[in-house]
Amino acid sequence: MSYVELHCHSNFSLLDGADHPETLVARAAALGMPALALTDHDGVYGAVRFQAAAQAAGIRSLLGAELTLHDESHLTLLVQNEAGWHNLCYLISRARHNAAKGSAQLPKNELVGCTDGLIALSGCREGAISRALRQDDRQTALNQARHYQQLFGPDNFYIELQNHHRPDDPRRNHRLAALADYLGLPCVASNNVHYAEQAGQRR
């Protein structure tokens, strides 16, 4: 089974991602990935360039975004179909509308009725569930996971595991995996990519 990166930021994640969508696609193709997801922060500005580059490289493009919610937690959304694309664009618009210019904050209740065609990943270390577990608040983590499970359905919500060699990563991932097992939720591994090559970390 080939690895597919499902959490990837381009330079359209302003002041955060380092590389153009084309560079990320080229690197994914060189690594033998059959597909790549682009999940920029609160926007889909790179979608057209990303899809064109992926088509030229012969890999599948997966569209999405990492949304910032009202409590500053993050949620990764991936598009399954046309309905999901419309819902993602609507949610991004609502997030922009509810925040100061240049930022985004989506009230969680805006997700209700707007999850059709979307797959949700629990997010990076700033996801609500991961954040609660880092604070040793298992009950809040369970409540958040159950909330997303109900919103997206058990087949469309995944607990996201990431290992960036931080001291707390093993403990946090163990707790996330245990929570997923307890609730019967699937897990997915991602890298929260922000650059195509390690040299990009210094940009």
C-alpha positions as CSV (number, residue, x, y, z in Angstrom):
1,M,0.0,0.0,0.0
2,S,1.4,3.4,-1.0
3,Y,1.5,6.3,1.4
4,V,-0.6,9.3,0.4
5,E,-0.1,12.7,2.2
6,L,-3.5,14.0,3.3
7,H,-2.4,17.2,5.1
8,C,-0.2,19.5,3.0
9,H,0.3,23.2,2.9
10,S,1.5,25.3,-0.1
11,N,2.7,28.9,-0.1
12,F,-1.0,29.8,-0.4
13,S,-1.0,29.2,3.4
14,L,0.5,32.6,3.7
15,L,3.5,33.0,6.0
16,D,3.3,29.3,6.7
17,G,3.8,27.1,3.7
18,A,7.1,27.3,1.8
19,D,6.5,25.9,-1.7
20,H,4.3,26.3,-4.7
21,P,1.7,23.6,-5.4
22,E,3.7,22.5,-8.4
23,T,6.8,21.9,-6.3
24,L,4.8,19.8,-3.8
25,V,3.2,17.7,-6.6
26,A,6.6,17.1,-8.2
27,R,8.0,15.9,-4.9
28,A,5.0,13.6,-4.2
29,A,5.4,12.1,-7.7
30,A,9.1,11.6,-7.2
31,L,8.4,9.7,-3.9
32,G,5.9,7.5,-5.8
33,M,2.8,8.8,-4.2
34,P,-0.3,8.0,-6.3
35,A,-2.2,11.0,-4.9
36,L,-1.7,14.1,-2.8
37,A,-4.1,16.3,-0.8
38,L,-3.7,20.1,-0.7
39,T,-5.1,21.5,2.6
40,D,-4.1,25.1,2.9
41,H,-5.2,27.2,5.8
42,D,-8.8,28.5,5.4
43,G,-8.6,28.7,1.7
44,V,-8.5,26.9,-1.7
45,Y,-6.5,29.5,-3.6
46,G,-4.0,27.0,-5.0
47,A,-6.6,24.5,-6.1
48,V,-6.5,25.2,-9.9
49,R,-2.6,25.2,-10.1
50,F,-2.5,22.1,-7.9
51,Q,-5.0,20.2,-10.0
52,A,-3.2,21.1,-13.2
53,A,0.2,20.0,-11.8
54,A,-1.2,16.8,-10.5
55,Q,-2.8,15.9,-13.8
56,A,0.4,16.6,-15.6
57,A,2.4,14.5,-13.1
58,G,-0.1,11.6,-13.4
59,I,-1.2,11.6,-9.8
60,R,-4.6,12.1,-8.2
61,S,-5.3,15.5,-6.7
62,L,-7.3,15.7,-3.5
63,L,-8.8,19.0,-2.5
64,G,-9.3,20.3,1.0
65,A,-8.5,22.9,3.6
66,E,-7.4,23.1,7.2
67,L,-10.1,25.3,8.9
68,T,-9.6,27.5,11.9
69,L,-12.6,27.2,14.3
70,H,-13.9,29.8,16.7
71,D,-11.7,28.5,19.5
72,E,-8.5,28.7,17.3
73,S,-8.5,24.9,17.0
74,H,-7.9,23.3,13.6
75,L,-9.9,20.8,11.6
76,T,-8.8,19.2,8.3
77,L,-11.4,18.7,5.7
78,L,-11.1,16.7,2.4
79,V,-13.5,16.9,-0.5
80,Q,-15.2,13.7,-1.7
81,N,-17.5,15.1,-4.5
82,E,-19.1,18.2,-5.9
83,A,-21.4,18.6,-2.8
84,G,-18.3,18.5,-0.6
85,W,-16.6,21.2,-2.7
86,H,-19.6,23.5,-2.4
87,N,-19.8,22.9,1.4
88,L,-16.1,23.5,1.8
89,C,-16.2,26.8,-0.1
90,Y,-19.3,27.8,2.0
91,L,-17.6,27.0,5.3
92,I,-14.4,29.0,4.3
93,S,-16.6,31.9,3.4
94,R,-18.4,31.8,6.7
95,A,-15.0,31.5,8.5
96,R,-13.7,34.6,6.7
97,H,-17.0,36.5,7.4
98,N,-16.8,35.8,11.1
99,A,-13.2,37.1,11.6
100,A,-11.2,40.2,11.0
101,K,-9.8,40.8,7.5
102,G,-7.0,38.4,6.8
103,S,-8.0,35.8,9.3
104,A,-10.7,33.2,9.7
105,Q,-12.8,31.8,12.6
106,L,-15.6,29.3,11.9
107,P,-18.3,29.0,14.6
108,K,-18.7,25.3,15.2
109,N,-22.4,25.4,14.7
110,E,-21.8,26.5,11.1
111,L,-20.7,22.9,10.4
112,V,-24.2,21.6,11.0
113,G,-25.9,20.7,7.7
114,C,-22.7,21.4,5.8
115,T,-20.8,18.2,6.0
116,D,-22.2,16.2,3.1
117,G,-19.4,15.2,0.7
118,L,-16.6,16.0,3.2
119,I,-14.2,13.8,5.1
120,A,-12.9,15.3,8.4
121,L,-9.5,14.6,10.0
122,S,-9.1,15.6,13.6
123,G,-6.3,17.9,12.8
124,C,-2.7,18.7,13.9
125,R,-1.6,19.2,17.5
126,E,-3.8,22.3,17.4
127,G,-6.9,20.2,16.7
128,A,-9.5,20.3,19.5
129,I,-9.0,16.6,20.4
130,S,-5.3,16.7,20.4
131,R,-5.2,19.9,22.4
132,A,-7.5,18.5,25.0
133,L,-5.3,15.4,25.4
134,R,-2.2,17.5,25.8
135,Q,-4.0,19.2,28.7
136,D,-4.8,15.8,30.2
137,D,-8.5,16.5,29.6
138,R,-9.7,13.1,28.3
139,Q,-13.4,13.9,28.8
140,T,-13.3,17.0,26.6
141,A,-11.4,15.0,24.0
142,L,-14.1,12.3,24.0
143,N,-16.8,14.9,23.8
144,Q,-15.1,16.6,20.8
145,A,-14.6,13.3,19.0
146,R,-18.2,12.2,19.6
147,H,-19.4,15.6,18.3
148,Y,-17.4,15.3,15.0
149,Q,-18.4,11.6,14.7
150,Q,-22.0,12.7,14.8
151,L,-21.5,15.6,12.4
152,F,-19.6,13.7,9.7
153,G,-20.7,10.2,10.4
154,P,-18.5,7.3,11.7
155,D,-17.1,6.5,8.2
156,N,-16.1,10.1,7.4
157,F,-14.3,11.2,10.6
158,Y,-10.7,10.1,11.2
159,I,-8.4,10.6,14.2
160,E,-5.2,12.1,12.7
161,L,-1.8,10.9,14.0
162,Q,1.4,12.9,13.4
163,N,5.0,12.4,14.5
164,H,7.3,15.4,14.3
165,H,9.7,14.0,16.8
166,R,8.5,16.4,19.5
167,P,9.0,15.1,23.0
168,D,5.2,14.7,23.6
169,D,4.4,13.1,20.2
170,P,4.5,9.4,21.3
171,R,2.4,10.0,24.4
172,R,-0.1,12.1,22.4
173,N,-0.4,9.6,19.6
174,H,-0.9,6.7,22.0
175,R,-3.7,8.6,23.6
176,L,-5.3,9.5,20.3
177,A,-5.1,5.9,19.1
178,A,-6.6,4.7,22.4
179,L,-9.5,7.2,22.1
180,A,-10.1,6.1,18.5
181,D,-10.2,2.5,19.5
182,Y,-12.6,3.3,22.4
183,L,-15.0,5.1,20.0
184,G,-14.5,2.7,17.1
185,L,-13.0,5.5,14.9
186,P,-10.4,4.9,12.2
187,C,-7.0,6.5,12.4
188,V,-5.0,8.1,9.6
189,A,-1.3,9.1,9.6
190,S,-0.3,12.5,8.1
191,N,2.8,14.7,8.2
192,N,1.3,18.3,8.2
193,V,3.7,19.1,5.3
194,H,4.8,22.7,4.9
195,Y,7.7,22.3,2.4
196,A,8.7,19.8,-0.3
197,E,12.4,19.4,0.8
198,Q,13.9,19.8,4.3
199,A,15.8,22.9,3.1
200,G,12.4,24.6,2.8
201,Q,12.1,24.6,6.6
202,R,14.5,27.5,6.8
203,R,12.6,29.7,4.4
